[in-house]
Amino acid sequence: MLSKRTSSTQGYTNACSTSASHFQPVLCIASYSTWSMSAAGPRFVNTMGRTTRPQRSICGIKILAIDAAQPFDYEHRLRQQKNDESKLKVGIVGFGTFGQFLAKRLVARGHKVIASSRTPYDEIARKIGVEFFQDVDDFCEEHPEVVLLASSILSTESVLRNLPVQRLKRNTLFVDVLSVKVFPKQLLLRELPPEVDILCTHPMFGPDSGKGSWQGLNFMYEKVRIGPDPKRERRVENFLKFFREEGCNMVEMTCEEHDRQAASTQFITHTVGRVLGTMQLRSTEINTKGFDALLNLVNNTTNDSFELYYGLFLYNKNATDELERLEKAFDTVKRQLFGRLHDIARAQLFPMDEVQKTNGNGNGRGAQQTPALPAPRQPLALPSGKEAISTSNSTIDV
């Protein structure tokens, strides 16, 4: 590191010197000199207009630039500072399967993660790199910047009401990741103080479908309530940036529109998967690709708890309509199958009815003609002995 030492009394620096323990060459120039760059290299211009170039030290080491280490150190500090500003302290409430799933990725990205849950997950949290607090008061006193609600749909309301929000900072960002959106949106707006920021999100994947990469997987979000402070806006963007950098397809939409679309996609998918799971389908030696897809659907849906599936039905008002549509569609297909089967059976059991039906409709015009069967022959009656037989006209009188 090259430095300059000036004397307040003499106005000149001491001679260049080096030390075996600490190499610190000092350039001999007049005080109040300025530094400039030219094609010939660095130079110093003093108040008298004379220039002095860097000299070779007594150890034979040539100084190429007075601030050789300064740009690297300065840029490194700037990068480090910017990187630190983008890192968040995230507190996860509900450290079950999905909470742990998100925590692993957050820790891998360098964010500090703490967690709280009714079930003691101390050992699992320690392996992931998460600080665990079973006491919610201790959890809130850690003042996480982001409180991420990852509890089940059915327990979210009670969890939020039992959370000592007064121990958090007033500008804390609350984020939910539930599979339904209108319900948590209304709940957070009702239960949280107006100073708190609210972001409703739904990662459209889980520990099974997002086990590997999140590349191309949909992530829905709505900025429900974000304060005007630029720092709070940057915090939201840093949180969304985490999912964006993981490769998610970011979809911004209202919670109401999400529930309308999710009822015909997510809820129907879970319903069909659970119906097929109830049938206990098994893999065979002659599986088709379509059947393999059905087996994957069964595995992905039945691995989730029934509580999750019930929550999709209970807390999405559009789910009932979709369930009725599914039932009507199944009945329609069933009637088509049995109606066709009934027609085939009737034609085989009562062929004459089909012949008469064909002949009675304009001789079957516009429909496929069925060949008419010959009329059954009447048995021939034999004449009695008293009855005369006329041979002249070859007729038989009976």
Helices and strands as residue ranges (DSSP letters): E 34-38, E 41-45, E 51-52, H 70-86, E 89-93, H 97-108, E 112-116, H 122-128, E 131-132, H 136-141, E 146-149, H 156-161, G 165-167, E 173-176, H 182-191, E 197-203, E 218-225, H 230-245, E 249-252, H 255-262, I 263-267, H 268-278, H 289-302, H 306-314, H 319-349, H 351-359, E 389-390, E 395-396
